[in-house]
């Protein structure tokens, strides 16, 4: 039987259920059937939305780059990011992937006019009175290894905190780290693929 749920992966947690010495994994927070795995991943030091399923077709559709889908990230950066850097990120920047240079696809980037409401993080980012730490929203249609962090660093504003807020029409909304919501197949497919048949 197919299983579907969304979770808010906490900070400093590996995107896997198998145990790793001295590191927290999803198994420390969530209990799911044995054949259920996360679709894609979030880095150990990133947090936010992850989809758990045993639906191989769904897994393929979401991981195959041919089926580009939106992923929205809320990113707290180090320093007062300016419009020039935002435009640079939108157009695409060169990042290193497996020792080769790769130019990221164009994406949507905007500065939050007021700080978004997000859960507290433990430990929190290091506060420095003289250096701003604004939030930007980034909407990508690709997901390379540590892509967002590499992109903001390339633009001169390293990432301090990274939250994946949304995948297509599925978002964290009011979820807190460690929360899980089970969903129906219909709801998942409707929200991810907008009723498209495949």
C-alpha positions in Angstrom: 0.0 0.0 0.0 1.3 3.4 -0.9 2.2 5.8 1.9 2.6 9.6 1.7 3.4 12.2 4.3 5.2 15.5 4.5 7.6 16.4 7.4 9.4 19.4 8.7 13.0 18.1 8.9 14.7 19.7 11.8 18.2 21.4 11.7 21.2 19.1 12.1 19.3 15.9 11.1 20.3 13.6 8.2 17.7 13.0 5.5 17.7 9.2 6.1 16.3 6.6 8.5 19.4 4.4 8.8 21.4 5.1 12.0 24.7 7.1 11.9 26.9 7.4 14.9 26.6 10.7 16.8 24.2 12.3 14.3 20.4 12.6 14.4 18.4 11.0 11.6 14.7 11.1 10.6 14.2 8.0 12.8 14.8 10.1 15.9 11.6 12.1 15.0 9.4 10.0 12.7 7.9 6.5 12.6 7.0 5.2 9.2 6.6 1.9 7.4 9.9 0.2 6.7 9.8 0.7 2.9 9.2 4.5 3.2 12.0 6.9 2.3 12.4 10.6 1.7 12.1 11.8 -1.9 15.3 13.8 -2.5 17.1 15.2 0.5 17.9 18.3 2.5 21.4 18.8 3.8 22.2 18.0 7.4 22.5 21.8 8.2 19.3 22.7 6.2 15.7 22.3 7.4 12.2 22.3 6.1 9.9 20.4 3.8 10.6 16.7 2.9 8.2 14.3 1.3 8.2 10.7 2.5 6.7 7.9 0.4 7.2 4.4 -1.0 5.6 5.3 -4.4 8.4 4.7 -6.9 6.6 6.5 -9.7 6.3 9.6 -7.6 9.9 9.3 -6.6 11.0 9.1 -10.3 8.8 12.1 -11.3 10.2 14.3 -8.6 13.9 13.4 -9.0 14.2 13.3 -12.8 15.5 16.7 -14.0 13.3 16.4 -17.1 10.3 17.1 -14.9 11.3 20.4 -13.5 9.2 21.4 -10.5 9.3 24.4 -8.2 11.1 24.4 -4.9 10.8 27.5 -2.7 13.5 28.2 -0.2 13.6 30.9 2.5 17.3 31.8 3.0 18.9 34.0 5.6 22.1 35.5 4.3 25.2 37.1 5.8 25.2 40.8 4.9 22.9 43.4 3.4 22.2 41.8 0.1 21.7 44.3 -2.7 19.6 44.3 -5.9 22.7 43.6 -8.1 23.4 40.3 -6.2 19.7 39.4 -6.4 19.7 39.9 -10.2 22.9 37.9 -10.5 21.2 35.0 -8.6 18.1 35.2 -10.8 20.1 35.0 -14.1 22.2 32.1 -12.9 25.6 31.9 -11.3 28.6 29.5 -11.8 29.0 26.9 -9.1 31.3 23.9 -8.7 29.6 20.5 -9.0 31.8 17.4 -8.9 34.9 19.4 -9.8 33.2 21.0 -12.8 31.8 24.5 -13.3 28.0 24.6 -13.7 25.8 27.6 -14.4 22.6 27.5 -12.5 19.3 27.9 -14.3 17.4 31.2 -14.0 15.2 31.4 -11.0 13.1 33.8 -9.0 14.7 35.7 -6.1 13.2 38.4 -3.9 14.1 40.1 -0.6 11.6 39.7 2.2 10.5 43.2 3.2 9.9 42.1 6.8 11.4 39.0 8.5 9.3 35.9 7.8 7.7 34.1 10.7 9.8 30.9 11.2 10.4 28.6 14.1 13.4 29.3 16.4 16.5 27.4 15.6 18.6 25.6 18.1 21.4 26.6 18.2 20.4 30.0 16.6 22.6 31.7 14.0 25.4 33.8 15.4 24.1 37.3 16.0 26.4 40.2 15.0 25.0 43.6 15.7 27.0 45.3 13.0 26.2 42.8 10.2 22.6 42.5 8.8 21.2 39.0 8.2 18.2 39.6 5.9 16.0 36.9 4.4 15.5 36.2 0.7 13.0 33.9 -1.1 14.4 31.7 -3.9 12.2 29.7 -6.2 14.2 27.1 -8.2 13.3 24.4 -10.7 16.4 22.3 -10.1 18.1 20.8 -7.1 21.8 20.3 -7.4 24.0 19.4 -4.4 24.1 22.3 -1.9 23.0 24.5 -4.7 21.4 27.4 -2.7 24.4 27.7 -0.4 26.8 27.7 -3.3 24.7 30.3 -5.2 24.5 32.8 -2.4 28.2 32.3 -1.5 29.1 33.0 -5.2 27.0 36.2 -5.1 29.0 37.3 -2.0 26.3 36.6 0.7 26.8 33.2 2.4 23.8 31.3 3.7 23.3 31.4 7.5 20.0 29.5 7.6 18.2 27.6 4.9 14.5 26.4 5.0 12.8 24.6 2.2 9.3 26.1 2.5 7.4 24.6 -0.5 7.5 22.0 -3.3 5.0 23.0 -6.0 1.7 23.6 -4.1 2.7 21.7 -0.9 4.1 24.0 1.8 5.2 23.9 5.4 2.5 26.5 6.3 2.3 26.4 10.1 4.4 23.2 10.6 7.1 23.1 13.3 10.4 21.1 13.2 9.6 17.5 13.9 5.9 17.8 12.6 4.5 15.2 10.2 1.2 15.2 8.2 0.0 12.2 6.4 -1.6 12.9 3.0 -3.7 10.9 0.5 -2.4 9.9 -2.9 -4.9 12.2 -4.6 -3.9 15.2 -2.5 -0.2 14.6 -3.2 -0.6 14.2 -7.0 -3.1 17.1 -7.2 -0.7 19.4 -5.3 2.5 18.3 -7.1 1.3 17.8 -10.6 -2.0 19.8 -10.7 -4.1 16.9 -11.9 -1.8 16.1 -14.9 -2.0 12.5 -16.0 1.1 10.4 -16.6 
